[in-house]
Amino acid sequence: MESEQTQVSEKMGKASGDYIKTIEGDMQPSQGVQIKIYKKRWLMLVLFVLYSASNGMQWIQYSIIANIVMRYYNVSSFLIDMTSMIYMITYIPLIFPASYLLNKFGLRYAMIFGALGTALGSWIKVFSIATDRFWITFLGQSLVAVSQIFVLSVPARLAALWFGPDQVSSACSIGVFANLLGVAIGFVFPPMLVPNSDNICNVERGLQLMFYIVAAFTTLILVFILFFFKAAPPLPPSPAQAVQRENTVNEKFSHSIKRLLTNTGYVLLLFSFGINSGVLSAISTFLNQIILKHFQGHEEDAGRIGLTIVCIGVLSSVICGVILDKTHKFKETTLVIYLCCLLGMIVFTLTLDSKKIYVVYITAGILGFFITGYLPVGFEFAVELTYPEPEDTSTGLLNAMVQVFSIAFTMLYGFLFNNLDDLMANVAMCIVLGIGTLLTIMIPNNLRRQNVKV
């Protein structure tokens, strides 16, 4: 792809540690384009990690203590399930305007909008402490859910805007891990803070403490973002980003969507990614009910098992990000992880009747290592297949498909769980993961971004 006349000059800024390259010659970027990697990229990533975690930790906040919240507010299990499903329902219609706003106004405004909505929703929940105020707590949860549209599409975009080609996959995996970190917090802390007590006052104090902690944390993150977060560095960090800046200045959003939906490999990934993430959402939403069916009185174990799934998945996502940066084997890595997701789901299904809680911890950890670790790999593979389309658009569509499958699989799982048993619900999840594996095999190994190199 490069001309023999291409010349690259490099220098290291002694004071700042910033790494600079100047590209000259017949390349995809315009002649004389400077490539610079800024040290402050790590601050941007840390701020996003905190912001994403503050939103993600509220997704499963009610479902993981479903039996307690149902009793306190005197509502059905369906309404508790809706507190997590509202994240999925609101994302689908709002991701397109959110992607448009992100492209038009930039990353900083998207972060501010999302952090502001998350903080406001968290404070609304503070005023829902009364047994007849479920509608208030649901209103706050809905606002937090809407704010998610400015979270899920950001990791790949932030990584591409701030990080060089040898760190972009790792940065994306850390960005995805941020939301998983929040989910992990949502799994473990509600059961610890809200006791399963017959005394309604004890439950009320626990809920109040939880709501105040979350509201204070999200407000602090909003302040940090307002003062320190920057939209993009002055100079691009990679040749691929330099080309993208040139090609998308006057690009129409609708044209980008059309090209994405006519990209065969990307469409196959849309469905396979949606299936994988939909299974994860269904299992996470019903984890409390699954564990309590086999191990009565183990509410805290349900939270810890959810934490295990996510934390092991976080480790996997970081490992896979490093592997992608080192090998650039995007399809091969994606396929191996997907196949392991299927095997992990089968093992998890077969061991629930073991009557030994530690066995479920182990098998849930195996499942989490692959099914949660798959997320950043799928995001990066999507960016490779669709370059030079904006990362937030390609990953935004990916996340929209995730929400569609998450709603469908959560409803399917709930129907099978309530009318048959958890075995049939888990078998259904194994079948759809098998279909996702076949779709992944069919994806062409067309790595467009990798063809733009210094």
C-alpha positions as a Python dict, from the first residue, in 0.01 Angstrom:
ca = {
    (1, 'M'): (0, 0, 0),
    (2, 'E'): (295, 232, 55),
    (3, 'S'): (512, 396, -209),
    (4, 'E'): (886, 332, -216),
    (5, 'Q'): (935, 708, -192),
    (6, 'T'): (756, 726, 142),
    (7, 'Q'): (964, 882, 414),
    (8, 'V'): (888, 880, 781),
    (9, 'S'): (1064, 1102, 1032),
    (10, 'E'): (1026, 1035, 1403),
    (11, 'K'): (1106, 1220, 1724),
    (12, 'M'): (1038, 1180, 2091),
    (13, 'G'): (938, 1483, 2295),
    (14, 'K'): (1168, 1474, 2598),
    (15, 'A'): (951, 1690, 2817),
    (16, 'S'): (611, 1541, 2736),
    (17, 'G'): (697, 1189, 2628),
    (18, 'D'): (468, 1238, 2328),
    (19, 'Y'): (563, 1030, 2025),
    (20, 'I'): (557, 1212, 1689),
    (21, 'K'): (584, 1089, 1329),
    (22, 'T'): (576, 1297, 1012),
    (23, 'I'): (460, 1107, 704),
    (24, 'E'): (567, 1227, 362),
    (25, 'G'): (527, 1069, 23),
    (26, 'D'): (268, 882, -177),
    (27, 'M'): (48, 730, 93),
    (28, 'Q'): (-319, 721, 178),
    (29, 'P'): (-289, 1024, 410),
    (30, 'S'): (-211, 1359, 251),
    (31, 'Q'): (157, 1436, 213),
    (32, 'G'): (325, 1585, 516),
    (33, 'V'): (69, 1465, 769),
    (34, 'Q'): (199, 1455, 1127),
    (35, 'I'): (116, 1159, 1347),
    (36, 'K'): (137, 1228, 1720),
    (37, 'I'): (55, 1010, 2020),
    (38, 'Y'): (-20, 1215, 2332),
    (39, 'K'): (43, 1108, 2690),
    (40, 'K'): (-289, 1259, 2799),
    (41, 'R'): (-463, 976, 2609),
    (42, 'W'): (-448, 774, 2932),
    (43, 'L'): (-636, 1045, 3124),
    (44, 'M'): (-910, 1041, 2859),
    (45, 'L'): (-934, 664, 2890),
    (46, 'V'): (-947, 670, 3272),
    (47, 'L'): (-1225, 931, 3267),
    (48, 'F'): (-1424, 718, 3027),
    (49, 'V'): (-1368, 407, 3239),
    (50, 'L'): (-1514, 582, 3546),
    (51, 'Y'): (-1801, 732, 3348),
    (52, 'S'): (-1894, 407, 3175),
    (53, 'A'): (-1876, 212, 3502),
    (54, 'S'): (-2107, 464, 3672),
    (55, 'N'): (-2371, 393, 3408),
    (56, 'G'): (-2318, 19, 3373),
    (57, 'M'): (-2341, -53, 3746),
    (58, 'Q'): (-2708, 54, 3743),
    (59, 'W'): (-2818, -187, 3470),
    (60, 'I'): (-2855, -493, 3690),
    (61, 'Q'): (-2899, -297, 4016),
    (62, 'Y'): (-3256, -416, 4074),
    (63, 'S'): (-3258, -755, 3901),
    (64, 'I'): (-2977, -896, 4116),
    (65, 'I'): (-3192, -838, 4427),
    (66, 'A'): (-3521, -901, 4246),
    (67, 'N'): (-3689, -1087, 4532),
    (68, 'I'): (-3614, -803, 4778),
    (69, 'V'): (-3722, -520, 4545),
    (70, 'M'): (-4042, -705, 4448),
    (71, 'R'): (-4138, -737, 4813),
    (72, 'Y'): (-4046, -377, 4904),
    (73, 'Y'): (-4233, -207, 4618),
    (74, 'N'): (-4499, -481, 4591),
    (75, 'V'): (-4450, -520, 4216),
    (76, 'S'): (-4428, -820, 3981),
    (77, 'S'): (-4110, -987, 3860),
    (78, 'F'): (-4189, -855, 3511),
    (79, 'L'): (-4152, -494, 3628),
    (80, 'I'): (-3820, -578, 3793),
    (81, 'D'): (-3702, -742, 3470),
    (82, 'M'): (-3805, -422, 3290),
    (83, 'T'): (-3556, -220, 3496),
    (84, 'S'): (-3279, -395, 3304),
    (85, 'M'): (-3467, -434, 2976),
    (86, 'I'): (-3531, -58, 2963),
    (87, 'Y'): (-3161, -22, 2882),
    (88, 'M'): (-3218, -230, 2571),
    (89, 'I'): (-3556, -83, 2473),
    (90, 'T'): (-3441, 280, 2479),
    (91, 'Y'): (-3113, 212, 2300),
    (92, 'I'): (-3267, 82, 1977),
    (93, 'P'): (-3456, 395, 1860),
    (94, 'L'): (-3208, 642, 2009),
    (95, 'I'): (-2875, 506, 1883),
    (96, 'F'): (-2913, 668, 1539),
    (97, 'P'): (-2969, 1023, 1669),
    (98, 'A'): (-2695, 959, 1927),
    (99, 'S'): (-2448, 852, 1657),
    (100, 'Y'): (-2542, 1159, 1452),
    (101, 'L'): (-2482, 1389, 1750),
    (102, 'L'): (-2152, 1217, 1828),
    (103, 'N'): (-2034, 1266, 1470),
    (104, 'K'): (-2156, 1627, 1455),
    (105, 'F'): (-2052, 1760, 1797),
    (106, 'G'): (-1769, 1528, 1896),
    (107, 'L'): (-1676, 1302, 2183),
    (108, 'R'): (-1665, 1566, 2459),
    (109, 'Y'): (-2031, 1669, 2420),
    (110, 'A'): (-2141, 1306, 2400),
    (111, 'M'): (-1960, 1233, 2726),
    (112, 'I'): (-2114, 1539, 2895),
    (113, 'F'): (-2467, 1449, 2781),
    (114, 'G'): (-2426, 1091, 2901),
    (115, 'A'): (-2270, 1179, 3236),
    (116, 'L'): (-2534, 1446, 3302),
    (117, 'G'): (-2820, 1207, 3230),
    (118, 'T'): (-2663, 934, 3443),
    (119, 'A'): (-2622, 1171, 3739),
    (120, 'L'): (-2975, 1314, 3710),
    (121, 'G'): (-3128, 967, 3688),
    (122, 'S'): (-2930, 857, 3993),
    (123, 'W'): (-3057, 1152, 4197),
    (124, 'I'): (-3418, 1084, 4093),
    (125, 'K'): (-3383, 737, 4248),
    (126, 'V'): (-3290, 898, 4579),
    (127, 'F'): (-3647, 1032, 4598),
    (128, 'S'): (-3803, 689, 4537),
    (129, 'I'): (-3760, 566, 4895),
    (130, 'A'): (-4118, 469, 4977),
    (131, 'T'): (-4305, 152, 4905),
    (132, 'D'): (-4548, 330, 4670),
    (133, 'R'): (-4283, 508, 4461),
    (134, 'F'): (-4171, 240, 4219),
    (135, 'W'): (-4270, 470, 3933),
    (136, 'I'): (-4013, 724, 4053),
    (137, 'T'): (-3734, 469, 4074),
    (138, 'F'): (-3830, 343, 3726),
    (139, 'L'): (-3825, 700, 3594),
    (140, 'G'): (-3471, 745, 3727),
    (141, 'Q'): (-3365, 410, 3583),
    (142, 'S'): (-3511, 506, 3245),
    (143, 'L'): (-3309, 830, 3235),
    (144, 'V'): (-2991, 640, 3319),
    (145, 'A'): (-3081, 388, 3047),
    (146, 'V'): (-3127, 664, 2788),
    (147, 'S'): (-2784, 801, 2884),
    (148, 'Q'): (-2634, 466, 2785),
    (149, 'I'): (-2659, 569, 2418),
    (150, 'F'): (-2360, 797, 2485),
    (151, 'V'): (-2160, 515, 2644),
    (152, 'L'): (-2159, 194, 2442),
    (153, 'S'): (-2042, 337, 2111),
    (154, 'V'): (-1751, 531, 2260),
    (155, 'P'): (-1470, 273, 2330),
    (156, 'A'): (-1373, 206, 1968),
    (157, 'R'): (-1409, 575, 1882),
    (158, 'L'): (-1201, 696, 2176),
    (159, 'A'): (-933, 432, 2110),
    (160, 'A'): (-905, 531, 1743),
    (161, 'L'): (-898, 905, 1817),
    (162, 'W'): (-631, 893, 2089),
    (163, 'F'): (-425, 572, 2054),
    (164, 'G'): (-169, 452, 1801),
    (165, 'P'): (-205, 136, 1589),
    (166, 'D'): (-12, -79, 1840),
    (167, 'Q'): (-240, 16, 2131),
    (168, 'V'): (-581, 76, 1972),
    (169, 'S'): (-722, -274, 2038),
    (170, 'S'): (-595, -278, 2395),
    (171, 'A'): (-746, 68, 2457),
    (172, 'C'): (-1077, -45, 2310),
    (173, 'S'): (-1078, -356, 2532),
    (174, 'I'): (-1015, -138, 2840),
    (175, 'G'): (-1301, 89, 2733),
    (176, 'V'): (-1535, -208, 2700),
    (177, 'F'): (-1406, -348, 3028),
    (178, 'A'): (-1520, -22, 3193),
    (179, 'N'): (-1886, -99, 3137),
    (180, 'L'): (-1827, -455, 3250),
    (181, 'L'): (-1661, -320, 3563),
    (182, 'G'): (-1978, -125, 3631),
    (183, 'V'): (-2189, -437, 3575),
    (184, 'A'): (-1963, -622, 3820),
    (185, 'I'): (-2022, -352, 4081),
    (186, 'G'): (-2395, -381, 4011),
    (187, 'F'): (-2379, -753, 4074),
    (188, 'V'): (-2192, -745, 4403),
    (189, 'F'): (-2289, -432, 4597),
    (190, 'P'): (-2673, -431, 4596),
    (191, 'P'): (-2690, -770, 4776),
    (192, 'M'): (-2435, -638, 5026),
    (193, 'L'): (-2608, -304, 5087),
    (194, 'V'): (-2972, -414, 5077),
    (195, 'P'): (-3048, -692, 5328),
    (196, 'N'): (-3305, -964, 5262),
    (197, 'S'): (-3493, -876, 5579),
    (198, 'D'): (-3855, -914, 5687),
    (199, 'N'): (-3819, -572, 5850),
    (200, 'I'): (-3917, -323, 5580),
    (201, 'C'): (-3721, -47, 5754),
    (202, 'N'): (-3395, -240, 5713),
    (203, 'V'): (-3463, -284, 5343),
    (204, 'E'): (-3548, 85, 5311),
    (205, 'R'): (-3223, 195, 5478),
    (206, 'G'): (-3027, -33, 5248),
    (207, 'L'): (-3192, 102, 4934),
    (208, 'Q'): (-3143, 460, 5051),
    (209, 'L'): (-2772, 402, 5117),
    (210, 'M'): (-2729, 242, 4776),
    (211, 'F'): (-2905, 526, 4594),
    (212, 'Y'): (-2706, 798, 4774),
    (213, 'I'): (-2371, 628, 4703),
    (214, 'V'): (-2451, 593, 4333),
    (215, 'A'): (-2578, 952, 4303),
    (216, 'A'): (-2265, 1094, 4470),
    (217, 'F'): (-2033, 887, 4251),
    (218, 'T'): (-2203, 981, 3923),
    (219, 'T'): (-2201, 1350, 4019),
    (220, 'L'): (-1829, 1339, 4090),
    (221, 'I'): (-1763, 1179, 3751),
    (222, 'L'): (-1969, 1450, 3578),
    (223, 'V'): (-1752, 1720, 3738),
    (224, 'F'): (-1429, 1548, 3629),
    (225, 'I'): (-1555, 1520, 3269),
    (226, 'L'): (-1659, 1885, 3255),
    (227, 'F'): (-1314, 2002, 3364),
    (228, 'F'): (-1073, 1752, 3208),
    (229, 'F'): (-1215, 1558, 2912),
    (230, 'K'): (-1108, 1663, 2561),
    (231, 'A'): (-1283, 1563, 2239),
    (232, 'A'): (-977, 1469, 2032),
    (233, 'P'): (-604, 1542, 2007),
    (234, 'P'): (-489, 1816, 1767),
    (235, 'L'): (-300, 1565, 1552),
    (236, 'P'): (-410, 1210, 1458),
    (237, 'P'): (-237, 917, 1637),
    (238, 'S'): (-217, 688, 1330),
    (239, 'P'): (-217, 694, 949),
    (240, 'A'): (-559, 524, 952),
    (241, 'Q'): (-701, 803, 1167),
    (242, 'A'): (-541, 1065, 942),
    (243, 'V'): (-719, 916, 641),
    (244, 'Q'): (-1045, 898, 831),
    (245, 'R'): (-1025, 1264, 933),
    (246, 'E'): (-980, 1363, 569),
    (247, 'N'): (-1255, 1139, 433),
    (248, 'T'): (-1529, 1210, 688),
    (249, 'V'): (-1521, 1588, 710),
    (250, 'N'): (-1819, 1633, 477),
    (251, 'E'): (-1955, 1279, 500),
    (252, 'K'): (-2331, 1237, 533),
    (253, 'F'): (-2442, 1012, 816),
    (254, 'S'): (-2703, 838, 598),
    (255, 'H'): (-2442, 743, 340),
    (256, 'S'): (-2229, 579, 607),
    (257, 'I'): (-2528, 377, 733),
    (258, 'K'): (-2608, 261, 380),
    (259, 'R'): (-2252, 139, 319),
    (260, 'L'): (-2249, -45, 651),
    (261, 'L'): (-2573, -230, 576),
    (262, 'T'): (-2445, -340, 235),
    (263, 'N'): (-2119, -475, 380),
    (264, 'T'): (-2176, -853, 388),
    (265, 'G'): (-1908, -930, 646),
    (266, 'Y'): (-2032, -658, 877),
    (267, 'V'): (-2396, -773, 850),
    (268, 'L'): (-2291, -1129, 943),
    (269, 'L'): (-2102, -989, 1240),
    (270, 'L'): (-2407, -783, 1339),
    (271, 'F'): (-2611, -1101, 1387),
    (272, 'S'): (-2339, -1313, 1545),
    (273, 'F'): (-2242, -1034, 1786),
    (274, 'G'): (-2606, -968, 1873),
    (275, 'I'): (-2664, -1335, 1951),
    (276, 'N'): (-2362, -1358, 2181),
    (277, 'S'): (-2442, -1041, 2374),
    (278, 'G'): (-2813, -1126, 2386),
    (279, 'V'): (-2733, -1454, 2562),
    (280, 'L'): (-2514, -1267, 2813),
    (281, 'S'): (-2796, -1021, 2886),
    (282, 'A'): (-3052, -1296, 2936),
    (283, 'I'): (-2828, -1492, 3175),
    (284, 'S'): (-2738, -1176, 3369),
    (285, 'T'): (-3100, -1064, 3403),
    (286, 'F'): (-3219, -1400, 3537),
    (287, 'L'): (-2908, -1493, 3735),
    (288, 'N'): (-3071, -1417, 4070),
    (289, 'Q'): (-3369, -1637, 3988),
    (290, 'I'): (-3154, -1915, 3842),
    (291, 'I'): (-2932, -1938, 4149),
    (292, 'L'): (-3220, -1913, 4398),
    (293, 'K'): (-3402, -2197, 4222),
    (294, 'H'): (-3109, -2432, 4280),
    (295, 'F'): (-2966, -2276, 4599),
    (296, 'Q'): (-3233, -2115, 4818),
    (297, 'G'): (-3121, -1825, 5037),
    (298, 'H'): (-2807, -1761, 4832),
    (299, 'E'): (-2884, -1405, 4716),
    (300, 'E'): (-2529, -1288, 4787),
    (301, 'D'): (-2389, -1586, 4596),
    (302, 'A'): (-2597, -1482, 4295),
    (303, 'G'): (-2429, -1141, 4307),
    (304, 'R'): (-2085, -1295, 4353),
    (305, 'I'): (-2137, -1536, 4065),
    (306, 'G'): (-2236, -1241, 3846),
    (307, 'L'): (-1923, -1064, 3966),
    (308, 'T'): (-1720, -1372, 3876),
    (309, 'I'): (-1864, -1381, 3524),
    (310, 'V'): (-1780, -1016, 3465),
    (311, 'C'): (-1439, -1002, 3636),
    (312, 'I'): (-1311, -1311, 3459),
    (313, 'G'): (-1448, -1161, 3138),
    (314, 'V'): (-1261, -838, 3207),
    (315, 'L'): (-937, -1033, 3232),
    (316, 'S'): (-1019, -1209, 2906),
    (317, 'S'): (-1104, -883, 2727),
    (318, 'V'): (-772, -726, 2822),
    (319, 'I'): (-581, -1039, 2720),
    (320, 'C'): (-764, -1052, 2387),
    (321, 'G'): (-698, -683, 2326),
    (322, 'V'): (-325, -739, 2372),
    (323, 'I'): (-339, -1046, 2145),
    (324, 'L'): (-510, -844, 1871),
    (325, 'D'): (-250, -566, 1896),
    (326, 'K'): (33, -819, 1873),
    (327, 'T'): (-104, -1058, 1608),
    (328, 'H'): (-379, -868, 1421),
    (329, 'K'): (-558, -1203, 1384),
    (330, 'F'): (-907, -1057, 1419),
    (331, 'K'): (-1120, -1326, 1257),
    (332, 'E'): (-925, -1616, 1405),
    (333, 'T'): (-947, -1471, 1756),
    (334, 'T'): (-1318, -1395, 1716),
    (335, 'L'): (-1398, -1747, 1595),
    (336, 'V'): (-1202, -1925, 1869),
    (337, 'I'): (-1366, -1717, 2142),
    (338, 'Y'): (-1714, -1769, 1996),
    (339, 'L'): (-1670, -2146, 1987),
    (340, 'C'): (-1552, -2138, 2348),
    (341, 'C'): (-1862, -1933, 2441),
    (342, 'L'): (-2078, -2217, 2310),
    (343, 'L'): (-1879, -2478, 2501),
    (344, 'G'): (-1885, -2264, 2816),
    (345, 'M'): (-2264, -2229, 2798),
    (346, 'I'): (-2304, -2605, 2762),
    (347, 'V'): (-2084, -2670, 3067),
    (348, 'F'): (-2269, -2406, 3273),
    (349, 'T'): (-2604, -2566, 3181),
    (350, 'L'): (-2495, -2916, 3277),
    (351, 'T'): (-2353, -2821, 3617),
    (352, 'L'): (-2640, -2620, 3768),
    (353, 'D'): (-2789, -2939, 3917),
    (354, 'S'): (-2461, -3032, 4088),
    (355, 'K'): (-2593, -2896, 4423),
    (356, 'K'): (-2245, -2762, 4488),
    (357, 'I'): (-2228, -2385, 4470),
    (358, 'Y'): (-1851, -2378, 4415),
    (359, 'V'): (-1896, -2578, 4094),
    (360, 'V'): (-2132, -2309, 3962),
    (361, 'Y'): (-1870, -2044, 4047),
    (362, 'I'): (-1616, -2232, 3837),
    (363, 'T'): (-1840, -2300, 3537),
    (364, 'A'): (-1981, -1946, 3546),
    (365, 'G'): (-1623, -1817, 3547),
    (366, 'I'): (-1541, -2027, 3240),
    (367, 'L'): (-1850, -1894, 3062),
    (368, 'G'): (-1766, -1537, 3163),
    (369, 'F'): (-1407, -1566, 3044),
    (370, 'F'): (-1526, -1613, 2688),
    (371, 'I'): (-1876, -1465, 2654),
    (372, 'T'): (-1782, -1138, 2826),
    (373, 'G'): (-1431, -1128, 2681),
    (374, 'Y'): (-1579, -1153, 2331),
    (375, 'L'): (-1723, -800, 2341),
    (376, 'P'): (-1411, -590, 2266),
    (377, 'V'): (-1294, -843, 2009),
    (378, 'G'): (-1622, -807, 1824),
    (379, 'F'): (-1601, -427, 1836),
    (380, 'E'): (-1250, -422, 1692),
    (381, 'F'): (-1336, -678, 1423),
    (382, 'A'): (-1629, -456, 1322),
    (383, 'V'): (-1401, -153, 1290),
    (384, 'E'): (-1161, -355, 1074),
    (385, 'L'): (-1440, -475, 845),
    (386, 'T'): (-1594, -129, 800),
    (387, 'Y'): (-1295, 112, 790),
    (388, 'P'): (-1294, 405, 711),
    (389, 'E'): (-1651, 442, 841),
    (390, 'P'): (-1669, 625, 1179),
    (391, 'E'): (-1616, 383, 1467),
    (392, 'D'): (-1911, 513, 1666),
    (393, 'T'): (-2145, 444, 1374),
    (394, 'S'): (-2032, 85, 1315),
    (395, 'T'): (-2024, 1, 1686),
    (396, 'G'): (-2350, 191, 1742),
    (397, 'L'): (-2530, -33, 1494),
    (398, 'L'): (-2362, -331, 1657),
    (399, 'N'): (-2497, -225, 1996),
    (400, 'A'): (-2844, -162, 1850),
    (401, 'M'): (-2851, -521, 1730),
    (402, 'V'): (-2734, -628, 2075),
    (403, 'Q'): (-3036, -460, 2231),
    (404, 'V'): (-3273, -628, 1984),
    (405, 'F'): (-3135, -972, 2064),
    (406, 'S'): (-3112, -892, 2435),
    (407, 'I'): (-3482, -808, 2451),
    (408, 'A'): (-3578, -1112, 2244),
    (409, 'F'): (-3357, -1356, 2437),
    (410, 'T'): (-3450, -1213, 2777),
    (411, 'M'): (-3819, -1256, 2695),
    (412, 'L'): (-3756, -1604, 2551),
    (413, 'Y'): (-3552, -1705, 2854),
    (414, 'G'): (-3820, -1572, 3091),
    (415, 'F'): (-4096, -1757, 2905),
    (416, 'L'): (-3907, -2089, 2909),
    (417, 'F'): (-3790, -2039, 3267),
    (418, 'N'): (-4138, -1966, 3401),
    (419, 'N'): (-4333, -2217, 3191),
    (420, 'L'): (-4084, -2504, 3165),
    (421, 'D'): (-3760, -2481, 3361),
    (422, 'D'): (-3414, -2327, 3349),
    (423, 'L'): (-3271, -2632, 3170),
    (424, 'M'): (-3483, -2570, 2860),
    (425, 'A'): (-3405, -2198, 2874),
    (426, 'N'): (-3031, -2270, 2886),
    (427, 'V'): (-3055, -2527, 2605),
    (428, 'A'): (-3221, -2260, 2390),
    (429, 'M'): (-2925, -2030, 2460),
    (430, 'C'): (-2684, -2307, 2357),
    (431, 'I'): (-2869, -2352, 2028),
    (432, 'V'): (-2857, -1983, 1936),
    (433, 'L'): (-2485, -1967, 2024),
    (434, 'G'): (-2433, -2256, 1783),
    (435, 'I'): (-2604, -2051, 1511),
    (436, 'G'): (-2382, -1754, 1599),
    (437, 'T'): (-2072, -1970, 1563),
    (438, 'L'): (-2176, -2072, 1210),
    (439, 'L'): (-2235, -1707, 1115),
    (440, 'T'): (-1889, -1615, 1246),
    (441, 'I'): (-1729, -1881, 1026),
    (442, 'M'): (-1893, -1717, 722),
    (443, 'I'): (-1747, -1368, 788),
    (444, 'P'): (-1476, -1278, 531),
    (445, 'N'): (-1135, -1194, 672),
    (446, 'N'): (-1118, -847, 517),
    (447, 'L'): (-910, -625, 746),
    (448, 'R'): (-937, -281, 587),
    (449, 'R'): (-784, -74, 865),
    (450, 'Q'): (-474, -292, 875),
    (451, 'N'): (-398, -200, 514),
    (452, 'V'): (-331, 161, 615),
    (453, 'K'): (16, 152, 769),
    (454, 'V'): (325, 361, 800),
}
